[in-house]
């Protein structure tokens, strides 16, 4: 049996974040092709993490800066090792390369962290993104990690374009695979609640993710008061995992701003709402809340950044607006006009069926993997920068890790 080792930054929580859903989608692609899947992580356990045992997946607790991992991975001898975000590749990449030199090393970026951070820096300074924002230390680390791997999974076409055009990363080591969704049939559409059976605006998002927290503050301070003036009976329901006290303190029932906390099922929450209101001011990748909204038949209002990588050539299932006045106007129009609401709802069904179907991307992905597997040496020889970084950068990482390990042993 073919064996996949995933080295996870966290234990996946599909009900908490799009990152958790993404990881489980990838795992299920491998399980469907009869891979034995082992998920290892140095992270602490979470009560909301997926039950791996039910899926026949082996869990393994690992430790950073420990040679115990070397013996473990050598004996395991996986054909493929997938790193969940670049931080895990930095920690364990050199160990995998030394002990399993013939294993394909895959990086699942989730989104480009440096891209998200660059946009945040620009927002804080009240200006548009400039070149200097992108040329950060985090960009150097993340792109170095991409170069060291045999293949990096990129969730958004915009990010593939950024890496290939701006940073001249060889396209042969980049693979576009977005969030995946089931098709929406006419039968499914008929079962969704109609406009008349829905009420309220909704926001949903993991509050450990900074763009979500920023968006909720923006709604509270700038957007919602203006909408409430025009729609005095409407409410905005705020859902999201890990809603801390600072989030809960935003609640104001008199203003219709209601903090609900964790949603056990995002689509069930979205099916009850008329409009998803999520004006994200920075971020990267694909935002899972909009995929869930389209599956639930719920139109959405967002920004250009929020919509990035989702609709392609198709019209947005709602409206895209980037200033406060436009966001408010478009939100009111869709909420208050049934015919307009129904029209934009159809856009979402089209996007899901045309751009996010699992079968299409699964076949492409495993074809690429098969081609790499057939001649791994040739594939690596075409990536000289990656080989150079593996030789130099990871030597420093390796000896720093060994120094930390020795220090820990002396102190214990």
N, C-alpha and C positions, 0 to 999 in steps of 0.2 A: 504493500500500500504506500502511495506517495504521502509525504509528511510535510506539513506546514507548521513552522514555529512563528507565532506572533509575539513580538515583544512590545507590550502595551504601556503607554504612559499612565493610563488609568484602567480600572476595570469597567467595561462598557455599561452605560446606563441608557438604553434606548428610549426610556420614557422621560429622561431628563434633558437630552440634548441631541442635536442633529449629528454630532460627532459620534455619539453612541450608536445611533441608527446606522450611520455610515459603516462603522466597523462591523456591525452585525450583518449588514448586507454583503460585505466582502467575505465574511466567514461563511455565509450560506452559499455563496458561489462556489467556494472550495469544497464544502461538504457535499454539494450536489454532484461534484465530480470525484467523489469517493476519496478525498484527501483525509488523512488523519490530521486533526487540528489540535495543536497545543497552544494555549494562551498563557504567557508568562508575564509577570509584571512586578516591579518593586513597590507599587502603590499600596496603600492601605485598603483593606476590604471596605465595601460599601453595601449598605442594606438595600440599595436600589439597583445594584449590579445584576446583570443577567445571570440566570441559573445555568451555568455551563454544563453541569452534569446531565440535565434534561436533554441537552442537544448532543450528548456524547462527546463533548469537548473536554480535554484534560486541562486542569488548572495547575499552574506552577508558580510558587512564590520565589522570586529571585532577588538578589541583593546587588546594588551597585558597588563598584570598587572591590570586587571579590573574585578570586581565582576559582571559587567553587563553580561559577558559571562556565568556565572553560571546560572543565571535566564533564559537566552536564551536557553542554551543547555538542561536544565531541562524541559522546556516547549516543546522544539522540540522533545525530547525523541527518538533519532535515534536508530535503531537496530545495526548499524555499524558506527564507527567513524574511518576515515582513516587520518593519519598524513602524510603530505608531507615533508619528511626528519625529521631527529631526533630533529632538533631545535624546530620544532612545537610541538613535543611530550613533550619536556622539558617544554615548555611554558604552554601548555594546557592539558597535559596528566592527571595531578592530578585533574584538574577541571572536566574533563570528568569522571574519576573514581569515584569521590565523588557524582556527580549529575546524572550520568547515569551508575550505577554500573553493569547493565546487558547488556550494549552495548559492542559488540566485538570491541576491539581496534586493529587496523591494522597500521603498520608502512610501508610506501613505502619508501625504502631507496634511490631510484634512482640509486645511486652507493654508495659504502662504502667510505665516505669522508675521514676517517682516513687512509684508504689504499692508496688513491690517494695522500694524503699529505705526507705519509711515503715515497712513491716513489719519490716525489718531493725533499724531504730532502736528500735522497740518491743521486739523480742526482746533486744537488747543491754541494755535497761533493765529487763528482766524483767517486763514488763507488757503489757496488751492495747493494741491500736492506739487512739490518741486523735486528736481533730481536729487538734491542733497538728502531729502527725506528717505529716499529709496536706498541710498548708499550707506546704510547703517551697519554697525557691527553684527546685528542680528541677521541682516541680509547676507553678509559674508558667511556666517555660520550655517544658515539654512541652505544657501546655494552650494556651499562646499559639501554638505550632507547629500544633496541631490546628485552632485557630480560623483561622489564616492559609490553610490548605489548603481546597480545594474538597470534599475527601472524605478521611476517615481510616478506615483499615481496622483494626477492633478484633477481637482474636482470641478474646475471652471475653465471654459475656453479662454476667458480673459487672462487667467493666470498662465496658461500655456503660452499665449501670445506674449505676455510680459517676459517670461523666462527665455523664450526663443529669440525674440526681437531685441529686447532691451539688454539682456544679459548674455545673449549668444550661447545659450545652453543647447547642446546637440539634441534635436528633436527625437533622435532614436532612443534616448533614455527617458523621455517623457511620454506618459500615456494618459489621455483624457478619459476619465470615467466618472460621471457625475453621480449625484444621489439617484437611486433607482426607484421606480414606482410601478405599481400594477396598472394595467390598462383600465380605462373608465368606459364601460359599455353603456348603451342606452338604458339597459335594465337597471344598472347601478344608479344612473342619473335620476331615473324615475323614483327611486327609493329615497333620494335626498330630500330633506325638508325644503319646502318652497319659501319664497320671499316672505309670504304672509305668516308663515309659522316661525319666523326667526325674529330676534330682537337684539339690540345692543351692538356696540363695537367691542372688539376684543384685541388684546395684545398677548402674545405668548413667547416665552424665551427663557433660557437658563440664565439666572442672574449672576453666576460666576463668570459669564461671558460679558466683558466690559461693554461692547456695542449695545447689548440689550439694556443694561442699566442706564447708559447714556440716553437711549431712545425713550425709556420710560420717564426719565427726568424732563426730557424735551417735551413729551406729551403733557406732563403735569403742569409745567411752567408756561409753555408757549401755545401749544396746539389745542388741548382739551378745553380750556376756558372759552376760547372763541367758538368752538363747535357747540359747546353747551349753551351759549347764548342763543344760537339759532335752533337748536334741538333740545329744549329744556327737559324733555322726558327721557332722553337717551342716556345710557350709561356706558362707561368704558370699564370692562372687566380685565384685570391684569393677572395673567397666569404665568407661572414659571417656577422651575425647581430652584431650591436654595434661596428663597426670598428671605433675606435677613431683616433685622429690625429696621434698618434704614429704608428698605422697600416698604415694609408694612406701615411705617409712619406716614407714607404718602397718602394713605387711604383718607377719603373725604366723602362720606355717603351723601352729604348735602349737595355736593357738586357732581355726584354720580361717578366718582372715581373710586372703583372698588378693587382692592387687592385680594385675590383669591388664593394665591400660592400655587403649589404643585398641581399639575393636571395629570391624572393617571392615564388618560387617553386624549391626546391632542386633537385628533380628528373629531371625537365626540363633542369636545368643547367648541371647536370651530363650526360644526354643523348647526349649532344653536344660534350662532351669531350672524348678523347681517354683513358685517365688514370687519376684516382684519386691518387694524391700524398700526403700522410699524414703520415709522419714518427713521430708518437707520442712517446715522450721519457718518459712520465709518465702519470698516469691516472688510472681509475678503471671502473668497470661496463662494459657495452656494448656501443660501439661508433656508434651512429645512422647513421653517414655519410657512414659507410660501408654497412649497410643494404640498405640505399637509393641507393648507387652505384650498388649493386647487382640487385636491382629492375630495375635500369636504364640500366643494361647490361654493366656496366663500370668496367673494371678490376682496381685493386688498388694495390698500393705499400705501405706497412706499416711495423711496427715493431712487435715484439712478444707481447708487451703491447697493441698495437693498435688492434691486431687480437684476443686478449684474449676473450674467452667465445663465439666466433662466429662460427667457422667452425667445431668444434668437431672432428670427425674422417674423415671428408671430406677435400680434398685439397683446399688451399686458392685460391680465384678467382683473382690471380695475383701473387705477391711474398711477402714473409716476410723476411726482412733483418734488421740487427741491427747495422751495421757500415756504415760509409759514402760511402766507396768504393762499397760495395755490393748494397746499396740502389741505387746508381747512375747506376751501371751496369744493374741491374734488370729493372729499370725504362726505360732505353734506349732499352733493348731487347723487352719488351712488346710493347712499343710505336712504334717501328720500324719494327716489324715482324707480319704481319697480321695473319698467321696461329697460332702462339703462342697466340696472342691476342684472337682469336676466341676460342681456346681450354680452356684458363683460364676463359673466360666469362661464359662458360657452368658450371664451378664449382660453380659460384655464384647462378645460377638458381637452382642447386641441393641443395645448403645450405638453400636457402629460402624455398623451398618446403619440405625439410626434417626436418628442425629445428625450424622454426619460424611461423608455421601455427596457426592462432588464435583459431580455433575450438578445437584443442587438448588441449591447455593450459586453455582455458575458462572452459571447462568441469571439468578439474582437480581442478581448483581454487574454483569453486562453490561447488564442492563435499567436499572439505576440509572445506570451510566455513559452510556448512550444518552440517558436523560432529561436529564442534566446537559448533555451535549453539544448537545442541541437548543436549549437556552436558557441558556447559561452566564451571561450577564449577569443574568438574573432570579435564577438560583441564588445568585450572589454578592451581589446586592442584598438578599437575605434574611438575609445574614450580615454585618450592620453591624459587629459587634465584630471580625470578621476583617479587614474593610477598614480599620478604624481601626488595628488592630495592624500591618497591612502598611504603613500610612502613617507611623506613628510609630516602632514598635520597629525595623523593618527599616531605617529611615533611619540609626539609630545603628549597626546592624550593618554597613550598607553603607559608611559612612565610616570605621568602624574597620578594615574589611577593606581599603579603599583605602589607609589609612595604613600598615597592615602591608605591603601590596604595595610601596608607595613606599620604606619602610624597607628591605625585603629587596633592592630594586634598588640602593639606595645602598651596602649592605653587601657586595654581590656583586662 
